[in-house]
Amino acid sequence: MSARDLLDLVWVVPALPLAGSVIILFFGKRLGEPNAGRLAALMMGLAFVASIVVFAAIISLPSDARTNVVNLYRWVPAGRFQVELGFLADPLSITWILFVTGIGTLIHVYSIGYMHGDPRFTRFFAYLNFFVAAMLVLVLGSSYLVTFLGWEGVGLASYLLISFWFERESAAVAGKKAFITNRIGDFGFMVAMFLIFATVGTLDYGVSGSVAGTVAGGTATAIALLLFLGAMGKSAQGPLYVWLADAMEGPTPVSALIHAATMVTAGVYLVARAHPFFDASSTAMTVVAWVGALTALYAGTIAIVQVDLKRVLAFSTISQLGYMFLALGVGAYDAAVFMVIAHACYKGALFLGAGSVIHSNEDNQDMRTMGALRKFMPVTAFAMVIAWLAIAGIPPFSGFWAKDGILESSFFAHSYGVWAVGTIAAAFTGFYMTRAIWMTFYANERFRAVDTVAAEAVSTSAAGAARVEEEELGSPIIMAYSPAAPPRLGHDPHESPKIMLWPLGILAFFAAVIGISDLPFQSIEFLNKWLDPVFGGVPQPHPTSFLSAFELDVLSVTLGLVGLFLAYAIYRHGFARREEDPIRRKLGSKIHSVLAHDWYYDEAIGRAVDGPGRKFANWLAYFVDAKVIDGAVNGVAWLFTWSSERLQRLQTGYVRQYALGIVLGAALLLLYAVARVYGG
């Protein structure tokens, strides 16, 4: 087969996990555990192999010919609005499907061990396969509408997986919160599509992108900002970040899949794919850069006080995504894509490592009740340490090349304010990640007993979730203890089974070495050359010299190390009282409370929705809907009823009355005709 023939088969990549999802959904009970998980992982592995084949086919073509569209059939034929169900294979989409299927396969394998014994084991893998299939449709779509099909599929799958343990009220609420928040962003995406079609007459990426530069400036800005609103919802940026931390209520493999390979990277992909509209609007680019930079810093300030291990990683993801949008906003598309790849590796390792810790600690996620776990979980600790050094930006790990490439680009794009905010955020990254690693794996053991204050503060729900309120323990947190067990470990922590450790180790390895693909040396630099057919016409910012870039790198790495050593100084000996976090004393109770409550932004939204929002909804329901709209409809019906009742009185059945009516009518018509003739 020729390279083009192989590229025409790119639809097989999303079809494989979709087929796995359908098979497990209908025949999951017959398959049982672990066969359902094995089938799901097999389908993902085959999709990864297919992605490699497609990659090999496209890289064999000349650089200017690395774009291929295959149309399966006409999806929407409506006048001049024609949409093909087509898939686009080019360097950008192939990059995404490679890490989505590769990391997705590892997470599926890991999940077989993690979800062992769950009563809905088979359903979990049906959802997981569907999640990846939707993400692959999203990135392979040849038009905005096909991408939107995958976009909505990802939203549905995330709802099903975040609220997978729906018996817990917190999980059910988190799923609804994610679903509703993303609908706000989806509204922006939909309106952007309407505007794109009204402006250029098509939703096809190739055609719309080629004419985006000719669109009026105001229209281009509106399209770009509406698309960015959609991206903010999926990628948890700016005011729409609130769903991602609560999404940790789902099983940890779901968290890993959302943060490393699917869902949150969709927004970055959309902006990169729609870059012609953003390039046509400097205003939109500035908005993207500043929202990304401020989100990176804002999420970092919240992460430094979190005590739930998964919530630390969640706010870390929000911050890291901020760096990606910062890069997109200054036109450094290559740097943004590389950050996506590097982040997928080290964040995947961190979440799988967190799952390993939680798995061995009877589902406890509170870092205050851990400490010194490296002695019991050496493999998990080693993998997470590598991922920690990568995300903290310590050379030569991948995070250093990714983060500093973005900061360099922002500086040399003359976006000095954005660069300054991003550089400061690097210090927070070093602090909160060091704090998380030290509280979990080092310092003193704190998992053998529970202080009296802590024990009294824990109330167990039917599903085994315990909420420890701030008044007792300093920060609101969900701790998933078993209702049948006391809030302490009945055994020493233990290492996870090999089926969970192998995926963790592979991701940690790539977190260490993936930076090689983007080293700034012309002879070995691959990623920039690979993406050139997609972004080649866009002038991207680059350092003016090696020395100038080196100086910036030294500054950002120094700030990262400052954060790292500051956290080490605070937590190196651990802390005696399990309910007392040393950071609370350092910051003061008021500042700590503000940060622990996410600057009270989430709570403010809750109060606004439950207060004025509920009153407004009630007014719409009971006045506008019930009285105005229903009243108008009922009024029309009453008018016709009243009129018919009056008219039926004329239907007497007497011929003499009807004859009299005819005579009177004829006389009136005669008088009218005479008046017209003689009157005018």
C-alpha positions in Angstrom: 0.0 0.0 0.0 1.1 3.5 -0.7 1.5 6.2 1.9 -1.7 7.8 0.8 -3.6 4.6 1.1 -2.4 4.1 4.6 -3.4 7.7 5.5 -6.9 7.1 4.1 -7.2 4.4 6.9 -6.6 6.9 9.7 -10.3 6.5 10.6 -9.3 3.1 12.1 -7.6 4.8 15.0 -10.8 6.1 16.6 -12.8 3.2 15.4 -10.8 0.6 17.4 -11.5 2.0 20.9 -15.1 2.9 19.9 -15.6 -0.8 18.9 -14.1 -1.9 22.2 -16.5 0.4 24.0 -19.5 -1.0 22.2 -18.5 -4.6 22.7 -17.8 -4.2 26.4 -21.0 -2.2 26.9 -23.2 -5.0 25.4 -21.1 -8.1 26.4 -19.2 -6.9 29.4 -21.0 -9.1 31.9 -20.0 -12.2 29.8 -16.5 -11.0 29.6 -16.2 -10.2 33.3 -13.0 -9.2 35.1 -10.2 -8.9 34.0 -11.2 -9.8 30.4 -13.1 -6.6 29.8 -10.1 -4.6 30.9 -7.8 -6.7 28.7 -10.0 -6.2 25.7 -10.1 -2.4 26.3 -6.3 -2.2 26.7 -5.9 -4.4 23.5 -8.1 -2.0 21.5 -6.0 0.9 22.8 -2.8 -0.9 22.0 -4.0 -1.6 18.4 -5.0 2.1 18.0 -1.5 3.0 19.1 0.0 0.7 16.6 -2.3 2.1 13.9 -1.1 5.6 14.9 2.5 4.6 14.5 1.7 3.2 11.0 0.0 6.5 10.0 2.9 8.5 11.4 5.4 6.4 9.4 3.3 6.9 6.3 3.0 10.7 6.6 6.7 11.2 7.5 7.7 9.3 4.3 6.1 12.1 2.3 7.7 15.4 1.4 7.2 18.2 4.0 4.8 20.1 1.8 2.7 17.1 1.1 2.0 16.0 4.7 -1.7 16.7 4.7 -4.4 14.1 3.9 -8.2 14.3 4.2 -10.4 11.3 3.9 -14.1 11.8 3.7 -16.2 8.8 4.8 -19.6 10.3 3.7 -21.6 13.5 3.5 -22.8 14.1 7.1 -24.8 17.3 6.8 -26.3 18.1 3.3 -28.4 21.3 3.9 -28.3 23.7 0.9 -25.0 25.4 0.7 -24.1 24.1 4.2 -22.3 20.8 3.4 -20.3 19.0 6.0 -18.3 15.8 5.3 -17.6 13.3 8.0 -13.9 13.5 7.3 -10.6 12.9 9.1 -7.6 15.1 8.7 -4.1 13.6 9.0 -1.3 16.1 9.3 1.6 16.6 11.7 -0.6 18.3 14.3 -3.3 15.7 14.5 -0.8 12.8 14.2 1.2 14.2 17.1 -2.0 14.2 19.2 -3.2 10.7 18.4 0.3 9.3 19.1 0.4 10.5 22.7 -3.4 10.0 23.2 -3.2 6.4 22.2 0.2 5.7 23.7 -0.5 7.2 27.1 -4.1 6.0 26.9 -2.9 2.4 26.5 -0.7 2.6 29.6 -3.5 4.0 31.6 -5.9 1.3 30.5 -3.3 -1.4 31.5 -2.8 0.4 34.9 -6.6 0.5 35.4 -6.9 -3.3 35.2 -5.0 -3.4 38.5 -6.4 -0.3 40.1 -10.1 -1.1 39.4 -9.7 -4.7 40.5 -12.7 -5.8 42.5 -14.9 -2.8 41.6 -18.5 -4.0 41.0 -18.8 -1.9 37.8 -15.4 -3.0 36.5 -16.7 -3.7 32.9 -18.7 -0.5 32.6 -15.6 1.5 33.6 -13.6 0.2 30.7 -16.5 0.8 28.3 -16.6 4.4 29.4 -12.8 4.6 29.2 -12.6 3.3 25.7 -15.4 5.7 24.6 -13.5 8.6 26.2 -10.4 8.0 24.1 -12.4 7.4 21.0 -14.2 10.7 21.4 -10.8 12.5 21.9 -9.4 10.9 18.7 -12.5 12.1 16.7 -11.9 15.5 18.2 -8.3 15.8 17.0 -8.8 14.0 13.7 -11.9 15.9 12.5 -11.4 17.7 9.2 -13.9 20.5 10.1 -15.0 22.4 13.2 -18.3 20.4 13.3 -16.6 17.0 13.3 -14.2 18.3 16.0 -17.3 19.4 17.9 -18.8 15.9 17.6 -15.7 14.6 19.5 -15.8 17.6 21.7 -19.2 16.8 23.0 -18.3 13.1 23.2 -15.4 13.9 25.5 -17.8 16.0 27.6 -20.2 13.2 28.0 -17.5 10.6 28.8 -16.0 12.9 31.4 -19.3 13.3 33.1 -19.8 9.5 33.2 -16.3 8.9 34.5 -16.0 11.7 37.0 -19.3 10.7 38.6 -18.5 6.9 38.2 -18.9 6.3 41.9 -22.2 8.2 41.9 -23.2 6.7 45.3 -21.0 9.4 46.8 -22.8 12.7 46.7 -19.5 14.5 46.1 -18.8 12.5 43.0 -22.3 13.0 41.6 -22.0 16.8 42.2 -18.5 16.9 40.6 -19.7 15.2 37.5 -22.6 17.7 37.1 -20.3 20.6 37.8 -17.9 19.5 35.1 -20.7 19.0 32.6 -22.4 22.3 33.2 -19.2 24.4 33.3 -18.1 22.9 30.0 -21.5 23.8 28.4 -20.6 27.4 28.9 -17.5 27.0 26.8 -19.4 24.9 24.3 -21.8 27.8 23.8 -18.8 29.9 22.7 -17.6 27.1 20.3 -21.1 26.8 18.7 -21.5 30.6 18.2 -18.0 30.7 16.7 -19.0 28.0 14.2 -22.1 30.0 13.2 -19.9 33.1 12.7 -17.3 31.1 10.7 -19.9 29.7 8.3 -21.6 33.1 7.9 -18.3 34.7 7.1 -16.4 32.2 4.9 -19.2 29.8 4.0 -17.6 26.6 5.3 -16.5 24.9 8.4 -13.7 23.0 6.7 -10.3 23.7 8.4 -8.4 23.9 5.2 -10.7 26.3 3.4 -11.5 28.5 6.4 -7.9 28.7 7.4 -6.7 29.8 4.0 -9.1 32.8 4.0 -8.9 33.7 7.7 -6.4 36.4 6.9 -8.9 38.2 4.7 -11.7 38.3 7.3 -12.4 41.7 8.8 -10.5 42.4 12.0 -13.5 42.6 14.3 -15.0 39.4 12.9 -11.7 37.6 13.3 -11.4 38.8 16.9 -14.9 37.7 17.6 -14.4 34.2 16.1 -11.0 33.8 17.9 -12.4 34.8 21.3 -15.5 32.6 21.0 -13.3 29.7 20.2 -11.1 30.6 23.1 -14.2 30.6 25.4 -14.7 26.9 24.3 -11.0 26.2 25.0 -11.2 27.8 28.5 -14.1 25.4 29.3 -12.3 22.2 28.2 -8.9 23.3 29.4 -10.0 24.8 32.7 -8.6 28.3 32.2 -9.6 31.6 33.7 -13.0 31.7 35.3 -14.0 28.3 33.9 -11.3 26.4 35.9 -13.6 25.4 38.7 -14.6 22.0 37.5 -11.2 20.4 37.2 -10.2 20.1 40.9 -13.6 18.6 41.8 -13.1 16.1 38.9 -10.7 14.3 41.2 -13.7 12.5 42.7 -13.5 10.0 39.9 -11.2 7.0 39.9 -7.5 8.0 39.7 -7.0 6.5 36.2 -9.7 8.8 35.0 -7.8 11.7 36.5 -4.7 10.6 34.8 -6.5 10.2 31.4 -8.2 13.6 31.7 -5.0 15.5 32.7 -2.4 13.7 30.6 -4.0 12.6 27.3 -7.6 13.8 26.8 -10.1 16.5 27.7 -7.9 19.3 29.0 -5.5 19.2 26.0 -8.6 19.7 23.7 -8.6 23.4 24.3 -4.9 23.7 23.4 -5.5 21.7 20.3 -8.5 23.9 19.2 -6.5 27.1 19.5 -3.5 25.6 17.7 -5.7 24.2 14.9 -7.6 27.5 14.5 -4.4 29.6 14.7 -5.2 31.5 11.4 -8.1 33.3 13.1 -5.9 34.0 16.1 -3.0 35.2 14.0 -5.4 37.7 12.3 -6.3 39.3 15.7 -3.6 40.7 17.9 -6.3 41.5 20.5 -7.3 37.8 20.7 -3.6 36.7 21.0 -3.1 39.2 23.9 -6.2 37.9 25.7 -5.0 34.3 25.3 -1.5 35.1 26.6 -2.7 37.0 29.6 -5.4 34.5 30.6 -2.8 31.7 30.4 -0.2 33.6 32.4 -2.6 34.7 35.2 -4.2 31.2 35.4 -0.7 29.7 35.8 0.1 32.0 38.7 -3.4 31.9 40.3 -3.6 28.0 40.3 0.0 27.9 41.7 -1.0 30.0 44.7 -3.9 27.6 45.5 -1.8 24.5 45.0 0.7 25.5 47.7 -1.8 24.8 50.6 -3.8 21.8 49.3 -3.6 18.7 51.5 -5.4 16.3 49.1 -2.7 14.8 46.9 -4.9 14.6 43.8 -6.1 18.2 44.3 -2.5 19.4 44.3 -2.0 17.7 41.0 -5.3 19.1 39.7 -4.3 22.7 40.4 -0.9 21.9 39.0 -2.5 20.9 35.7 -4.5 24.1 35.6 -1.2 26.0 36.1 0.7 24.0 33.5 -2.2 24.5 31.0 -1.8 28.2 31.6 1.8 28.0 30.3 0.5 26.3 27.2 -2.0 29.1 26.5 0.7 31.6 27.3 2.8 30.1 24.5 -0.2 30.1 22.1 -0.9 33.7 22.9 2.6 34.9 21.9 2.6 32.8 18.8 5.0 30.1 20.0 2.9 27.2 18.7 5.8 24.7 18.6 6.6 25.4 22.2 3.0 25.0 23.2 2.7 21.6 21.5 5.9 20.4 23.1 4.6 21.4 26.5 1.5 19.3 25.9 3.7 16.3 25.1 6.0 16.7 28.0 3.2 17.5 30.4 1.4 14.3 29.2 4.4 12.2 30.3 5.2 13.7 33.7 1.6 14.5 34.7 0.6 11.0 33.7 3.4 9.6 35.9 2.4 11.8 38.8 -1.3 10.8 38.7 -0.5 7.1 38.3 1.9 7.5 41.2 -0.7 9.2 43.2 -3.1 6.3 42.4 -0.5 3.9 43.6 -0.1 5.8 46.9 -3.9 5.9 47.4 -4.3 2.3 46.5 -1.8 1.3 49.2 -3.2 3.6 51.8 -6.8 2.3 51.9 -8.0 5.1 49.6 -6.6 7.9 51.8 -5.6 11.0 49.8 -4.7 13.3 52.7 -0.9 14.0 52.6 -0.9 15.0 56.2 -1.6 11.3 57.1 1.3 9.9 55.0 5.1 10.5 55.2 8.1 8.3 54.7 6.3 6.1 52.2 9.5 5.8 50.1 10.5 2.9 52.4 7.4 0.9 51.6 6.9 2.0 48.0 10.3 2.5 46.4 9.3 2.1 42.8 6.4 4.5 43.1 8.6 7.0 44.9 11.4 6.8 42.4 9.0 7.4 39.4 7.2 10.3 41.1 10.5 11.9 42.0 11.5 11.9 38.4 8.2 13.4 37.4 8.5 16.0 40.2 11.9 17.1 38.9 10.5 17.3 35.4 7.5 19.5 36.3 9.6 21.6 38.6 11.7 22.5 35.5 15.0 21.1 36.7 17.4 20.4 33.9 17.8 18.1 32.0 14.3 16.7 32.6 11.6 17.4 30.0 9.8 20.1 32.0 12.8 22.3 31.9 12.9 22.3 28.1 9.2 22.8 27.8 8.7 25.5 30.4 11.8 27.5 29.6 11.1 27.3 25.8 7.8 29.0 26.5 9.3 31.7 28.8 12.0 32.4 26.2 9.4 32.8 23.5 7.3 35.2 25.6 10.3 37.3 26.4 11.5 37.5 22.8 8.0 38.2 21.6 8.3 41.4 23.7 5.5 40.2 26.0 7.5 41.2 29.1 4.6 41.3 31.5 3.4 37.9 30.5 7.0 36.6 30.8 7.3 38.0 34.3 4.1 36.4 35.5 5.1 33.1 34.0 8.6 33.2 35.6 7.1 33.9 39.1 4.7 31.0 38.6 7.8 28.8 38.2 8.7 29.4 41.8 5.2 28.3 43.0 5.5 25.1 40.9 8.8 24.2 42.6 7.3 24.9 46.0 4.0 23.0 45.7 5.4 20.0 44.0 8.3 19.6 46.5 5.8 20.0 49.3 3.6 17.2 47.9 6.6 14.8 47.3 8.0 15.5 50.8 4.8 15.2 52.7 4.1 11.9 50.9 7.4 10.1 50.6 9.8 11.7 53.1 10.0 13.3 56.5 8.3 11.5 59.4 5.7 8.7 59.4 2.2 10.0 60.1 0.0 7.1 59.0 0.1 4.8 62.0 -2.4 6.6 64.2 -4.9 9.3 64.2 -4.9 12.3 66.6 -8.0 12.6 68.8 -9.0 15.9 67.2 -8.8 14.4 63.7 -10.7 11.3 64.7 -13.5 13.3 66.2 -13.6 15.5 63.1 -14.2 12.6 60.7 -17.7 11.6 60.0 -18.2 8.7 57.5 -20.8 8.7 54.8 -22.6 5.7 53.4 -20.1 5.6 50.5 -17.1 5.9 52.8 -16.3 9.6 52.1 -15.3 11.7 55.1 -15.2 15.5 55.1 -12.8 17.1 57.5 -13.8 20.7 58.0 -11.4 23.6 58.1 -12.2 24.5 61.7 -10.6 21.2 62.8 -8.0 20.4 60.3 -7.2 23.6 58.6 -8.5 22.9 55.1 -11.6 21.4 53.5 -10.8 18.0 52.1 -12.5 14.7 51.1 -10.9 11.6 52.6 -12.3 8.3 51.2 -12.0 6.0 54.1 -13.9 2.7 54.2 -17.0 3.0 56.5 -16.1 -0.4 58.0 -12.6 0.6 59.0 -11.2 3.2 61.4 -9.4 6.2 59.9 -6.0 4.6 60.2 -4.0 2.0 58.3 -4.5 -1.5 59.5 -1.2 -2.5 57.9 2.0 -0.9 56.6 1.7 0.8 53.2 2.7 -1.6 50.3 3.9 -1.3 46.8 1.3 -1.7 44.0 1.2 -4.7 41.7 3.4 -4.9 38.7 0.5 -4.2 36.3 0.3 -0.7 37.8 4.0 -0.2 38.2 5.0 -0.8 34.6 2.9 2.0 33.1 4.1 4.3 35.8 7.8 3.5 35.1 7.4 3.9 31.4 5.8 7.4 31.8 8.5 8.4 34.3 11.2 7.3 31.8 9.7 9.5 29.0 9.2 12.4 31.5 13.0 12.3 31.9 14.1 11.9 28.2 11.3 13.3 26.0 13.0 16.7 26.0 15.5 15.3 23.4 12.9 15.8 20.7 13.0 19.5 21.2 16.6 20.3 22.0 17.5 23.6 20.4 20.1 22.2 18.0 19.5 22.2 14.3 21.1 18.8 13.7 18.8 16.9 16.1 15.8 19.2 16.5 12.7 17.2 15.4 9.5 18.7 16.7 9.8 22.1 15.1 10.6 20.6 11.7 7.9 18.1 12.0 5.2 20.8 12.8 6.5 23.1 10.1 3.8 22.2 7.5 1.1 23.3 10.0 2.8 26.5 11.5 5.5 27.1 8.9 3.9 30.3 7.6 3.7 31.8 11.1 6.7 33.8 12.4 7.3 32.3 15.8 9.5 34.1 18.4 13.0 32.7 19.0 15.9 33.7 21.2 18.3 36.2 19.5 21.3 34.3 20.9 22.3 31.4 23.0 23.6 33.7 25.8 20.4 35.6 26.0 18.3 32.4 26.3 20.8 31.0 28.8 20.4 34.0 31.1 16.6 33.7 31.0 16.9 29.9 31.8 19.2 30.6 34.7 16.7 33.0 36.2 13.6 30.7 35.8 15.5 27.7 37.1 16.8 29.7 40.1 13.3 30.8 41.0 12.1 27.2 40.7 15.0 26.0 43.0 14.1 28.8 45.4 10.6 27.4 45.7 12.0 23.9 45.9 14.3 24.6 48.8 11.8 26.7 50.6 9.4 23.8 50.6 12.2 21.5 51.7 13.1 23.8 54.6 9.5 23.8 55.9 8.8 20.1 55.5 12.2 18.4 55.8 11.4 17.2 59.3 7.7 16.6 58.8 5.3 17.7 61.5 4.2 16.3 64.8 0.5 17.0 64.8 -1.1 15.4 61.8 -3.9 18.0 61.6 -1.5 20.9 61.6 0.2 21.8 58.3 3.3 24.0 58.8 2.4 26.2 55.9 -0.6 27.4 57.9 1.7 28.9 60.5 4.0 30.4 57.9 1.2 32.1 55.9 -1.1 33.0 58.8 -4.6 31.5 59.2 -6.3 34.2 57.2 -4.1 34.0 54.1 -4.1 30.2 54.4 -7.9 30.1 54.5 -8.2 32.3 51.4 -5.9 30.1 49.4 -7.4 26.8 50.8 -10.8 28.1 49.6 -9.5 28.9 46.1 -9.6 32.6 46.8 -13.4 32.0 47.6 -14.1 32.2 43.9 -15.8 28.8 43.7 -17.8 29.6 46.8 -18.8 32.9 45.5 -20.2 31.2 42.3 -22.1 28.8 44.5 -23.6 31.6 46.6 -24.5 33.6 43.5 -26.2 30.6 41.9 -28.0 29.6 45.0 -29.0 33.3 45.8 -29.6 35.7 43.0 -29.3 32.9 40.4 -32.0 30.9 42.0 -34.3 33.9 42.5 -33.8 34.8 38.8 -34.5 31.3 37.7 -37.7 31.2 39.9 -38.8 34.6 38.3 -38.2 33.1 34.9 -40.1 29.9 35.8 -43.0 31.3 37.8 -43.5 34.7 36.1 -42.0 34.9 32.7 -42.8 31.3 31.7 -46.0 30.6 33.7 -47.6 34.0 33.4 -46.1 35.8 30.4 -45.4 32.9 27.9 -48.1 30.5 29.2 -50.4 33.5 29.7 -50.0 34.6 26.1 -50.7 31.1 24.8 -53.7 30.6 27.1 -54.9 34.1 26.3 -55.1 33.3 22.6 -57.0 30.1 23.3 -59.4 32.0 25.6 -60.0 34.7 22.9 -61.0 32.1 20.3 -63.2 30.3 22.9 -64.9 33.6 23.8 -65.4 34.6 20.1 -66.8 31.2 19.2 -69.2 31.3 22.1 -70.5 34.7 20.8 -70.6 33.7 17.2 -72.5 30.5 17.8 -75.5 32.6 19.1 -76.1 33.6 15.4 -76.6 30.0 14.5 -80.3 29.8 15.5 -81.6 27.5 12.7 -84.5 29.9 11.7 -84.7 30.6 7.9 -86.4 33.9 8.4 -83.5 35.2 10.4 -81.0 34.1 7.8 -83.1 35.7 5.1 -83.3 39.0 7.1 -79.5 38.9 7.5 -79.0 38.5 3.7 -81.4 41.4 3.0 -79.7 43.7 5.5 -76.2 42.7 4.1 -77.3 43.4 0.5 -78.7 46.8 1.6 -75.5 47.7 3.3 -73.4 46.8 0.3 -75.8 48.8 -1.9 -75.4 51.8 0.3 -71.7 51.5 0.3 -71.6 51.3 -3.5 -73.8 54.4 -3.8 -71.6 56.3 -1.4 -68.5 55.5 -3.4 -70.1 56.6 -6.6 -71.7 59.9 -5.5 -69.2 60.7 -2.8 -66.1 60.6 -4.7 
